[in-house]
Every structure is written in C-alpha cells, then in structure tokens.
C-alpha cells in the first residue's frame, strides 16, 4: 500500500441482515467510498441477508461463509472458521480488520493474529454481552470472558459514546489507552414524497397523531411497551396511531397483543421499509420503549429531520435526549408513556422546539461524513499511513 492508496478494511460480523451494527457498516462504507477515505468489504461469518444487495449497490463487496459452529465438534469447527476468516483477510488484501459485536470481535482478533493484520473492534452498546443471555449463567460468563480477552488484544477499541467506553472498561476490563470514542453518524433523513401522500398510502388520516418506531421487532426493543401505552393514549388522543416499522421475531406477538388490548386498528405493523425518511416526515413523534441502547441510529435519523422523540429512560437514549433534545419516561410504565405522548401531541410549540434542538444536536455531533472521517483516522493509524483530512468535516466530530 502506498501513501496514496486507500486503506482496505474487512468488516467481520455475524450476518448481513438489517440491524443497527449492519446499517452502521453500510452507511460508513457508503460515505467512505464517496470521499475516498477507505475501501471496505464485509464478511458475514454465519449468514447472508437483505443488506447484501445494498453493499453491492454502493461498491462494497460483501459475502457470507454460512458457517455453523454448534454441536459436539464445535471447537474444531470454530478453529476452522478462524482459519477461513484469516484466508479472507489475505484474499481481500485488507490492511485492517474490523470486528463487530461479541462474536465478530473475538473472530476478528483471532483471525487478525493469524493473518498478521491489525484489528479494530467496535462496542456498539452499553450491553456488549447479549441481553438474551442470563447474567451469571454459563453462556453469559463464557462470552464475558472471551470478549474481555479479545478487547484486551485488539489493536484499537472503538466506543460509540463515553458511556459505552465506561461500560466496557468496568465490565470487560477494556484498557482505556486503546479506546477511541468514535461517535456514529447518519445521513440526513430527507423525505422524497409529500406527507399527505405517505399517510394516504398507510391509511392514516391527515389529522391523526402519527407515532412511529423504526427498528428490529425484538424483546430488547420492547415495542410491547408502546402497544401497552396505546389504550391510555387513545382515551386522551382518539386519533393517535402507532406505526411499527421493521421486521423481527416479535412481529406476530405484537399483532396479537394489540388485538388483545383492543387497539388492533390503531397499531400498524408496516414491516421492513426502505422509505424511512418519508415515514419520519409523515409522523408527529418518534417513540421508543427500548430497554437498552448504545447510540440509536433510528433516533439520530429522527433528530436529523427535526422529529421530536419520546423514549424510555435507558442508557444511550438518556444521553442523546438530554438538554431537552427529547422526552424521557420510566421503563415499563405505559401509563406514564401515554401521558407524556398525550401532553406532547397537544403542544405544537413544544414539539417544534424539541425538534429544533434535536436537529441541532445531530448537525453538531452526529453527521455521517464526520463520523466516517473519525473512523478513517483510526484505520490510518493502525495501517501506519497518513490520515485523510477534511477540516470542515472534522470540526463537526466531538474530540475523542
């Protein structure tokens, strides 16, 4: 690699289906290729998914190994998997390997050592170990030990916020001197269709109070908390309607719950959509009852278009929504969520003010181009080359 050649980066992640980390890789890849910061490729070690075509469209090669490591021969399979990933590192000519999530971090570190290639690892959440694993149980303890081992041996640790940095230091023993705070960013969500047209397509009345959630329909996102808030909200705002955008294992359960609570006609499961900016532009409030976040991409997209956000008071979103950039409600308190939403929907001035503050926070700290440049600087340091520079862009990224 010469000083003028873009750095080649291989991302290692579980799969290539829509999720927060996967979208982060896609969007930074898009921005990096547009600016010439680095050349990414993506490897889903376990499976492919719907984002493969997205990566192809932006010019970032993506592939999957479809590798299974379970069963009695798991140790031998795992060893073979590490070798396969090391071979991919060599084949792609990667100058840096970037591991994501718990398994991706461990595999990237092991394969990077085999291929003699520097490794970066990103902690995407305050809860690095999956919340589905029982705390103190065997699997939780195993992953905590393995992830801590990997974090100590990675060449660079990337934390998406100061809160995530503190979390991985306290729970995994991550060494502070290796950590760079690299805030994530999103492109501005700019609607391409009129608000009325989008609402008409969804069957939403022009004067309805449209609430929107965007993300994976899964237990840790707790969309059930939003559905449970609807009966109380509808008593005060009869035209309120909740639109859940995304797919996931909880979709059928949420549909059943909405009918059990008698609000089936006021909850729309819209499925996975590509027109997120249009949906945000057609909405009155973005709402989430998530139990845990690092830095939510969906919330940042809402920020970018000035849409006010109401969230449960959890790590990640608490920091994002501070200083009146949004409103917080307690976890598992649907009545309080309903009251907060009713008050906000009835106050146009407050909605506008919160939206303005949120949009300013996105513009100052969470623009995609700026976040991608910070990422490129980390890669350049690991590869031993000069970092790309853009003073105008860099000024918008908080110092690490």
Secondary structure, DSSP 8 states (H G I E B T S, - for coil): --TTS-EEEEEEEEE-SS-HHHHHHHHHHHHHHHHTSEEEEEEEEEE--TTHHHHHHHT--EEE------STTHHHHHHHHHHHHHHHHHHHT-SEEEEEHHHHHHHHHHHHHHHT-EEEEEE-BS--S-TTS-TTSHHHHHHHHHHHHHHHHSSEEEESSHHHHHHHHHHH---GGGEEE----B-----SS-HHHHHHHHT--TTSEEEEEES--SGGGTHHHHHHHHHHHHHH-TTEEEEEE---TTHHHHHHHHHHTT-GGGEEEEES-S-HHHHHHT-SEEEE--S--BS-HHHHHHHHTT--EEEES-TTHHHHTTTTTSEEE-TT-HHHHHHHHHHHHT-HHHHHHHHHHHHHHHHHH-BHHHHHHHHHHHHHHHHTS-----HHHHTTS---
